[in-house]
Every structure is written in structure tokens, then in C-alpha cells.
Amino acid sequence: MIIPWQDLAPETLDNLIEAFVLREGTDYGEQERSLMEKVEDVRRQLKNGEAVLVWSELHETVNIMPRGQFRG
């Protein structure tokens, strides 16, 4: 189930995005990006609809995924 990111308290959304970014692992690009830059990238993707917040009833977890990969 998609959770509208606008329905979350700003601090909760920040914590979800930060946890998501931190679990993604090591960067292998030419330029290292700061945590703040990564968080802002994900926030932008949520705002423009490229990414969605997804609640898994099976696992009782929230994840962030590209809209095209969500099969609800």
C-alpha cells in the first residue's frame, strides 16, 4: 500500500528517508555525496512522484521504492 508522504510529520519523513539512504550501502560513483545531499535527492523524488513510500503488511515495514517497481 502506498503511503502519501505528505501525510507524515516532517520529522518522521526525515527519519524514514535517512534510514533508507543509510541502508543503501557504499557509493561507487566518482563523487562522494553527503548524507544531506542523498536525503534531499530522495525527498525530491518523493515530491515529484518518481518514488513512493510503501507499507508492507506482510513485513510490517515502510520502504521507499521507484514508482515503476511498485506492484500493489
Biopython code that builds the backbone (N, CA, C, O; Angstrom):
import numpy as np
from Bio.PDB.StructureBuilder import StructureBuilder

atoms = [
    (1, "MET", "N", (0.842, -1.161, 0.000)),
    (1, "MET", "CA", (0.000, 0.000, 0.000)),
    (1, "MET", "C", (0.902, 1.244, 0.000)),
    (1, "MET", "O", (1.859, 1.329, 0.770)),
    (2, "ILE", "N", (0.583, 2.198, -0.870)),
    (2, "ILE", "CA", (1.335, 3.445, -0.924)),
    (2, "ILE", "C", (0.864, 4.362, 0.205)),
    (2, "ILE", "O", (-0.334, 4.525, 0.435)),
    (3, "ILE", "N", (1.826, 4.952, 0.897)),
    (3, "ILE", "CA", (1.540, 5.923, 1.947)),
    (3, "ILE", "C", (1.863, 7.301, 1.379)),
    (3, "ILE", "O", (2.991, 7.522, 0.940)),
    (4, "PRO", "N", (0.914, 8.231, 1.374)),
    (4, "PRO", "CA", (1.222, 9.583, 0.891)),
    (4, "PRO", "C", (2.263, 10.245, 1.805)),
    (4, "PRO", "O", (2.028, 10.401, 3.003)),
    (5, "TRP", "N", (3.390, 10.625, 1.248)),
    (5, "TRP", "CA", (4.458, 11.213, 2.060)),
    (5, "TRP", "C", (3.996, 12.496, 2.734)),
    (5, "TRP", "O", (4.516, 12.862, 3.788)),
    (6, "GLN", "N", (3.022, 13.186, 2.139)),
    (6, "GLN", "CA", (2.512, 14.437, 2.692)),
    (6, "GLN", "C", (1.769, 14.217, 4.013)),
    (6, "GLN", "O", (1.610, 15.152, 4.798)),
    (7, "ASP", "N", (1.317, 12.986, 4.258)),
    (7, "ASP", "CA", (0.565, 12.687, 5.478)),
    (7, "ASP", "C", (1.459, 12.472, 6.695)),
    (7, "ASP", "O", (0.969, 12.417, 7.823)),
    (8, "LEU", "N", (2.758, 12.353, 6.476)),
    (8, "LEU", "CA", (3.675, 12.109, 7.581)),
    (8, "LEU", "C", (4.163, 13.412, 8.187)),
    (8, "LEU", "O", (4.296, 14.424, 7.499)),
    (9, "ALA", "N", (4.426, 13.371, 9.487)),
    (9, "ALA", "CA", (5.062, 14.509, 10.147)),
    (9, "ALA", "C", (6.436, 14.702, 9.522)),
    (9, "ALA", "O", (7.105, 13.721, 9.197)),
    (10, "PRO", "N", (6.872, 15.954, 9.347)),
    (10, "PRO", "CA", (8.172, 16.201, 8.707)),
    (10, "PRO", "C", (9.328, 15.433, 9.354)),
    (10, "PRO", "O", (10.195, 14.919, 8.648)),
    (11, "GLU", "N", (9.349, 15.352, 10.659)),
    (11, "GLU", "CA", (10.433, 14.644, 11.344)),
    (11, "GLU", "C", (10.390, 13.141, 11.038)),
    (11, "GLU", "O", (11.433, 12.510, 10.869)),
    (12, "THR", "N", (9.195, 12.578, 10.970)),
    (12, "THR", "CA", (9.045, 11.157, 10.640)),
    (12, "THR", "C", (9.534, 10.888, 9.221)),
    (12, "THR", "O", (10.246, 9.914, 8.976)),
    (13, "LEU", "N", (9.146, 11.758, 8.286)),
    (13, "LEU", "CA", (9.597, 11.606, 6.901)),
    (13, "LEU", "C", (11.118, 11.710, 6.821)),
    (13, "LEU", "O", (11.762, 10.915, 6.137)),
    (14, "ASP", "N", (11.691, 12.686, 7.517)),
    (14, "ASP", "CA", (13.149, 12.831, 7.528)),
    (14, "ASP", "C", (13.819, 11.552, 8.033)),
    (14, "ASP", "O", (14.798, 11.088, 7.448)),
    (15, "ASN", "N", (13.291, 10.986, 9.117)),
    (15, "ASN", "CA", (13.879, 9.776, 9.690)),
    (15, "ASN", "C", (13.766, 8.587, 8.736)),
    (15, "ASN", "O", (14.705, 7.802, 8.608)),
    (16, "LEU", "N", (12.625, 8.453, 8.072)),
    (16, "LEU", "CA", (12.458, 7.366, 7.107)),
    (16, "LEU", "C", (13.428, 7.490, 5.938)),
    (16, "LEU", "O", (14.055, 6.515, 5.524)),
    (17, "ILE", "N", (13.537, 8.709, 5.416)),
    (17, "ILE", "CA", (14.445, 8.924, 4.280)),
    (17, "ILE", "C", (15.884, 8.664, 4.698)),
    (17, "ILE", "O", (16.631, 8.005, 3.975)),
    (18, "GLU", "N", (16.279, 9.177, 5.862)),
    (18, "GLU", "CA", (17.653, 8.998, 6.323)),
    (18, "GLU", "C", (17.962, 7.512, 6.541)),
    (18, "GLU", "O", (19.032, 7.044, 6.149)),
    (19, "ALA", "N", (17.050, 6.773, 7.155)),
    (19, "ALA", "CA", (17.266, 5.336, 7.359)),
    (19, "ALA", "C", (17.391, 4.614, 6.019)),
    (19, "ALA", "O", (18.228, 3.725, 5.866)),
    (20, "PHE", "N", (16.560, 4.995, 5.051)),
    (20, "PHE", "CA", (16.619, 4.397, 3.717)),
    (20, "PHE", "C", (17.980, 4.657, 3.066)),
    (20, "PHE", "O", (18.606, 3.741, 2.532)),
    (21, "VAL", "N", (18.426, 5.896, 3.113)),
    (21, "VAL", "CA", (19.702, 6.266, 2.488)),
    (21, "VAL", "C", (20.864, 5.535, 3.159)),
    (21, "VAL", "O", (21.784, 5.076, 2.481)),
    (22, "LEU", "N", (20.825, 5.427, 4.461)),
    (22, "LEU", "CA", (21.929, 4.784, 5.174)),
    (22, "LEU", "C", (22.005, 3.291, 4.911)),
    (22, "LEU", "O", (23.096, 2.723, 4.963)),
    (23, "ARG", "N", (20.895, 2.641, 4.631)),
    (23, "ARG", "CA", (20.943, 1.193, 4.397)),
    (23, "ARG", "C", (21.276, 0.845, 2.959)),
    (23, "ARG", "O", (21.466, -0.328, 2.639)),
    (24, "GLU", "N", (21.352, 1.830, 2.091)),
    (24, "GLU", "CA", (21.618, 1.559, 0.682)),
    (24, "GLU", "C", (23.061, 1.155, 0.417)),
    (24, "GLU", "O", (23.351, 0.635, -0.661)),
    (25, "GLY", "N", (23.968, 1.372, 1.347)),
    (25, "GLY", "CA", (25.335, 0.896, 1.169)),
    (25, "GLY", "C", (26.282, 1.963, 0.673)),
    (25, "GLY", "O", (25.997, 3.159, 0.733)),
    (26, "THR", "N", (27.402, 1.506, 0.189)),
    (26, "THR", "CA", (28.509, 2.374, -0.204)),
    (26, "THR", "C", (28.302, 2.944, -1.595)),
    (26, "THR", "O", (27.773, 2.278, -2.485)),
    (27, "ASP", "N", (28.726, 4.185, -1.767)),
    (27, "ASP", "CA", (28.710, 4.809, -3.095)),
    (27, "ASP", "C", (29.912, 4.328, -3.884)),
    (27, "ASP", "O", (30.997, 4.139, -3.334)),
    (28, "TYR", "N", (29.709, 4.132, -5.174)),
    (28, "TYR", "CA", (30.804, 3.741, -6.046)),
    (28, "TYR", "C", (31.003, 4.735, -7.182)),
    (28, "TYR", "O", (31.723, 4.460, -8.142)),
    (29, "GLY", "N", (30.361, 5.887, -7.065)),
    (29, "GLY", "CA", (30.489, 6.907, -8.097)),
    (29, "GLY", "C", (31.787, 7.681, -7.976)),
    (29, "GLY", "O", (32.570, 7.479, -7.048)),
    (30, "GLU", "N", (31.997, 8.563, -8.926)),
    (30, "GLU", "CA", (33.214, 9.363, -8.931)),
    (30, "GLU", "C", (33.234, 10.386, -7.803)),
    (30, "GLU", "O", (34.294, 10.715, -7.271)),
    (31, "GLN", "N", (32.061, 10.884, -7.442)),
    (31, "GLN", "CA", (31.992, 11.895, -6.397)),
    (31, "GLN", "C", (31.181, 11.369, -5.224)),
    (31, "GLN", "O", (30.062, 10.882, -5.388)),
    (32, "GLU", "N", (31.766, 11.476, -4.037)),
    (32, "GLU", "CA", (31.055, 11.100, -2.816)),
    (32, "GLU", "C", (30.015, 12.166, -2.515)),
    (32, "GLU", "O", (30.297, 13.359, -2.631)),
    (33, "ARG", "N", (28.813, 11.748, -2.129)),
    (33, "ARG", "CA", (27.738, 12.692, -1.808)),
    (33, "ARG", "C", (27.479, 12.634, -0.313)),
    (33, "ARG", "O", (27.557, 11.569, 0.300)),
    (34, "SER", "N", (27.175, 13.771, 0.263)),
    (34, "SER", "CA", (26.907, 13.830, 1.695)),
    (34, "SER", "C", (25.555, 13.201, 2.005)),
    (34, "SER", "O", (24.717, 13.032, 1.120)),
    (35, "LEU", "N", (25.356, 12.859, 3.264)),
    (35, "LEU", "CA", (24.074, 12.313, 3.696)),
    (35, "LEU", "C", (22.957, 13.299, 3.387)),
    (35, "LEU", "O", (21.892, 12.895, 2.920)),
    (36, "MET", "N", (23.183, 14.575, 3.637)),
    (36, "MET", "CA", (22.168, 15.598, 3.377)),
    (36, "MET", "C", (21.798, 15.636, 1.895)),
    (36, "MET", "O", (20.620, 15.749, 1.557)),
    (37, "GLU", "N", (22.782, 15.542, 1.017)),
    (37, "GLU", "CA", (22.511, 15.552, -0.426)),
    (37, "GLU", "C", (21.687, 14.325, -0.836)),
    (37, "GLU", "O", (20.767, 14.431, -1.647)),
    (38, "LYS", "N", (22.025, 13.166, -0.271)),
    (38, "LYS", "CA", (21.280, 11.953, -0.594)),
    (38, "LYS", "C", (19.837, 12.052, -0.104)),
    (38, "LYS", "O", (18.907, 11.669, -0.812)),
    (39, "VAL", "N", (19.658, 12.572, 1.117)),
    (39, "VAL", "CA", (18.317, 12.745, 1.679)),
    (39, "VAL", "C", (17.500, 13.690, 0.809)),
    (39, "VAL", "O", (16.333, 13.418, 0.527)),
    (40, "GLU", "N", (18.095, 14.786, 0.383)),
    (40, "GLU", "CA", (17.384, 15.749, -0.465)),
    (40, "GLU", "C", (17.037, 15.145, -1.820)),
    (40, "GLU", "O", (15.979, 15.447, -2.373)),
    (41, "ASP", "N", (17.903, 14.303, -2.364)),
    (41, "ASP", "CA", (17.598, 13.623, -3.627)),
    (41, "ASP", "C", (16.359, 12.741, -3.486)),
    (41, "ASP", "O", (15.476, 12.755, -4.344)),
    (42, "VAL", "N", (16.302, 11.976, -2.399)),
    (42, "VAL", "CA", (15.153, 11.096, -2.180)),
    (42, "VAL", "C", (13.889, 11.927, -1.944)),
    (42, "VAL", "O", (12.823, 11.603, -2.469)),
    (43, "ARG", "N", (14.008, 12.989, -1.163)),
    (43, "ARG", "CA", (12.856, 13.864, -0.906)),
    (43, "ARG", "C", (12.313, 14.436, -2.222)),
    (43, "ARG", "O", (11.101, 14.486, -2.432)),
    (44, "ARG", "N", (13.217, 14.862, -3.097)),
    (44, "ARG", "CA", (12.815, 15.392, -4.405)),
    (44, "ARG", "C", (12.088, 14.319, -5.216)),
    (44, "ARG", "O", (11.080, 14.605, -5.862)),
    (45, "GLN", "N", (12.592, 13.099, -5.182)),
    (45, "GLN", "CA", (11.963, 12.007, -5.920)),
    (45, "GLN", "C", (10.566, 11.701, -5.384)),
    (45, "GLN", "O", (9.666, 11.377, -6.158)),
    (46, "LEU", "N", (10.378, 11.799, -4.071)),
    (46, "LEU", "CA", (9.050, 11.605, -3.493)),
    (46, "LEU", "C", (8.110, 12.726, -3.932)),
    (46, "LEU", "O", (6.964, 12.477, -4.309)),
    (47, "LYS", "N", (8.607, 13.955, -3.879)),
    (47, "LYS", "CA", (7.763, 15.112, -4.215)),
    (47, "LYS", "C", (7.330, 15.102, -5.676)),
    (47, "LYS", "O", (6.203, 15.484, -5.992)),
    (48, "ASN", "N", (8.214, 14.670, -6.566)),
    (48, "ASN", "CA", (7.832, 14.705, -7.990)),
    (48, "ASN", "C", (7.239, 13.383, -8.478)),
    (48, "ASN", "O", (6.975, 13.219, -9.669)),
    (49, "GLY", "N", (7.031, 12.449, -7.560)),
    (49, "GLY", "CA", (6.340, 11.210, -7.910)),
    (49, "GLY", "C", (7.196, 10.108, -8.488)),
    (49, "GLY", "O", (6.669, 9.068, -8.882)),
    (50, "GLU", "N", (8.505, 10.302, -8.552)),
    (50, "GLU", "CA", (9.394, 9.255, -9.071)),
    (50, "GLU", "C", (9.516, 8.094, -8.094)),
    (50, "GLU", "O", (9.724, 6.952, -8.504)),
    (51, "ALA", "N", (9.386, 8.384, -6.793)),
    (51, "ALA", "CA", (9.497, 7.372, -5.744)),
    (51, "ALA", "C", (8.246, 7.430, -4.868)),
    (51, "ALA", "O", (7.560, 8.450, -4.810)),
    (52, "VAL", "N", (7.964, 6.319, -4.191)),
    (52, "VAL", "CA", (6.799, 6.244, -3.304)),
    (52, "VAL", "C", (7.192, 5.580, -1.991)),
    (52, "VAL", "O", (8.132, 4.788, -1.931)),
    (53, "LEU", "N", (6.447, 5.922, -0.936)),
    (53, "LEU", "CA", (6.563, 5.237, 0.350)),
    (53, "LEU", "C", (5.601, 4.064, 0.309)),
    (53, "LEU", "O", (4.432, 4.226, -0.040)),
    (54, "VAL", "N", (6.086, 2.886, 0.662)),
    (54, "VAL", "CA", (5.268, 1.684, 0.565)),
    (54, "VAL", "C", (5.247, 0.961, 1.911)),
    (54, "VAL", "O", (6.296, 0.689, 2.495)),
    (55, "TRP", "N", (4.042, 0.653, 2.397)),
    (55, "TRP", "CA", (3.855, -0.127, 3.610)),
    (55, "TRP", "C", (3.671, -1.590, 3.223)),
    (55, "TRP", "O", (2.832, -1.920, 2.385)),
    (56, "SER", "N", (4.463, -2.462, 3.843)),
    (56, "SER", "CA", (4.320, -3.898, 3.626)),
    (56, "SER", "C", (3.586, -4.491, 4.823)),
    (56, "SER", "O", (4.117, -4.525, 5.934)),
    (57, "GLU", "N", (2.366, -4.956, 4.588)),
    (57, "GLU", "CA", (1.613, -5.596, 5.667)),
    (57, "GLU", "C", (2.273, -6.901, 6.091)),
    (57, "GLU", "O", (2.267, -7.250, 7.272)),
    (58, "LEU", "N", (2.836, -7.612, 5.141)),
    (58, "LEU", "CA", (3.488, -8.879, 5.434)),
    (58, "LEU", "C", (4.668, -8.699, 6.393)),
    (58, "LEU", "O", (4.803, -9.430, 7.374)),
    (59, "HIS", "N", (5.526, -7.706, 6.089)),
    (59, "HIS", "CA", (6.732, -7.483, 6.884)),
    (59, "HIS", "C", (6.562, -6.388, 7.942)),
    (59, "HIS", "O", (7.431, -6.200, 8.793)),
    (60, "GLU", "N", (5.441, -5.673, 7.882)),
    (60, "GLU", "CA", (5.173, -4.541, 8.773)),
    (60, "GLU", "C", (6.325, -3.536, 8.746)),
    (60, "GLU", "O", (6.859, -3.136, 9.781)),
    (61, "THR", "N", (6.687, -3.145, 7.516)),
    (61, "THR", "CA", (7.764, -2.185, 7.314)),
    (61, "THR", "C", (7.360, -1.147, 6.276)),
    (61, "THR", "O", (6.442, -1.354, 5.483)),
    (62, "VAL", "N", (8.068, -0.035, 6.305)),
    (62, "VAL", "CA", (7.907, 1.010, 5.300)),
    (62, "VAL", "C", (9.172, 1.033, 4.464)),
    (62, "VAL", "O", (10.280, 0.959, 4.996)),
    (63, "ASN", "N", (9.004, 1.135, 3.160)),
    (63, "ASN", "CA", (10.151, 1.201, 2.258)),
    (63, "ASN", "C", (9.922, 2.335, 1.263)),
    (63, "ASN", "O", (8.793, 2.786, 1.068)),
    (64, "ILE", "N", (10.994, 2.783, 0.644)),
    (64, "ILE", "CA", (10.937, 3.779, -0.418)),
    (64, "ILE", "C", (11.380, 3.057, -1.682)),
    (64, "ILE", "O", (12.426, 2.408, -1.706)),
    (65, "MET", "N", (10.575, 3.177, -2.729)),
    (65, "MET", "CA", (10.939, 2.489, -3.964)),
    (65, "MET", "C", (10.519, 3.325, -5.180)),
    (65, "MET", "O", (9.627, 4.168, -5.085)),
    (66, "PRO", "N", (11.167, 3.080, -6.312)),
    (66, "PRO", "CA", (10.756, 3.763, -7.535)),
    (66, "PRO", "C", (9.307, 3.408, -7.849)),
    (66, "PRO", "O", (8.897, 2.257, -7.701)),
    (67, "ARG", "N", (8.542, 4.394, -8.278)),
    (67, "ARG", "CA", (7.123, 4.175, -8.573)),
    (67, "ARG", "C", (6.930, 3.024, -9.555)),
    (67, "ARG", "O", (6.000, 2.232, -9.400)),
    (68, "GLY", "N", (7.781, 2.921, -10.545)),
    (68, "GLY", "CA", (7.653, 1.878, -11.557)),
    (68, "GLY", "C", (7.849, 0.471, -11.037)),
    (68, "GLY", "O", (7.409, -0.484, -11.677)),
    (69, "GLN", "N", (8.500, 0.314, -9.891)),
    (69, "GLN", "CA", (8.730, -1.008, -9.320)),
    (69, "GLN", "C", (7.616, -1.435, -8.376)),
    (69, "GLN", "O", (7.534, -2.609, -8.013)),
    (70, "PHE", "N", (6.755, -0.501, -7.970)),
    (70, "PHE", "CA", (5.687, -0.840, -7.025)),
    (70, "PHE", "C", (4.593, -1.614, -7.737)),
    (70, "PHE", "O", (4.044, -1.165, -8.743)),
    (71, "ARG", "N", (4.294, -2.759, -7.208)),
    (71, "ARG", "CA", (3.203, -3.577, -7.739)),
    (71, "ARG", "C", (2.256, -3.862, -6.580)),
    (71, "ARG", "O", (2.410, -4.849, -5.861)),
    (72, "GLY", "N", (1.275, -2.982, -6.414)),
    (72, "GLY", "CA", (0.382, -3.105, -5.272)),
    (72, "GLY", "C", (-0.897, -3.660, -5.663)),
    (72, "GLY", "O", (-1.778, -3.834, -4.821)),
]
sb = StructureBuilder()
sb.init_structure("model")
sb.init_model(0)
sb.init_chain("A")
sb.init_seg("    ")
for serial, (resi, resn, name, xyz) in enumerate(atoms, 1):
    if name == "N":
        sb.init_residue(resn, " ", resi, " ")
    sb.init_atom(name, np.array(xyz, "f"), 0.0, 1.0, " ", f" {name:<3s}", serial, name[0])
structure = sb.get_structure()
